[in-house]
């Protein structure tokens, strides 16, 4: 029961616009969870790409590599949506900081 609660909490938190306040490693780990379905997470390549993109923006070379890897399995429309979501996280974080 605790494991499913932790998975649900992680899912909710991973969709919150707090990505910029996370470290590159935390963003990368969220991308891994969404790309592999670890911890009971459903596989969601759009979410994975978004988190790898945020990790890459923070300087993660692993994030850059994984973003490119998952992009190979996505349509152009899915990639555009992932990029839009990443920009929304950045914008929301900047508005809160202002």
N, C-alpha and C positions, 0 to 999 in steps of 0.2 A: 504494500500500500504506500509506504513512504517513497519507494522508487517512482511510482506513477505520479505522486504528488510533486516530487522534485522535477520530473520530466515536464509536467504541466506548468510548473513555475518557470522553468527554463524557457519553455515555448513562449509564454506570455512576455517574459523579460526580453527575449531575443527580438520581439517585434516592437518593442518600445523604442522611441527615438533617442536613445542614449549612446549610440555607437561611438560618437566622437569622444565621449568621456572614458571609454574603455581603452585599454592598451591594445597594441597591435596583436599581441598574443591572444588576448581575450576575443578580439574580433575574429582572428584566424580560427580559434577553437570553435566558435559559433558556426563559422563556415564549414568546418569539418563535420560538425554534428548534423548540419542540414544536408551536406553532400553525401554522407554515408549512412545517415539514419541512426547514428549512435545514441545511446541513452533513451531509446524508445521514440526518438524524433522521427517524423515522417521525412522521407527524402523530398527536398524542395530545392531544386537547382537555382531558382530565382533568389531565394533567401541566401543560399550558399554563395552565389556570385556577389550579392550585395555585401555580405560580411567579409568575403575575401577582398573585395574592392576597398572596403574601409580599412582592412588590415594593410593592404598595399599602399593606401594613401598615408598610412602611418609609418611607412618605410619597410614593411615586411616583404622580403624577397619570396618567402614561401607563399605569402598571400598573392603576390603577382603570378607565381607559377600555377597555383591552384585555381586562380580566377581564369587563367587561360585554359587550363585543363577542363574545367566545367563548362566553359563557353563553347568548347568543341561539341558538346552534347546538347546545346541549346539552339533555339531558333533566334533569328535576329530580333524578333519581337520580344522574346523572353529576356534577351540581353538588354534591350532598351528599357524594359520594365525594371530589371534589377538595377540598372544605372539610375533610373528615375527615383527608385526607392532609396538608394545610397545618397543621392543629392538631397532628398527630403530629410534624411537623418541629419545631414550636415546643416541644412537650413534651420531645422528645428532646434538644433543645439546652439547655433549662432544666435537665434532669437532669444533663447533662454539666457544666454550669457550677456546679452545687451541690456 
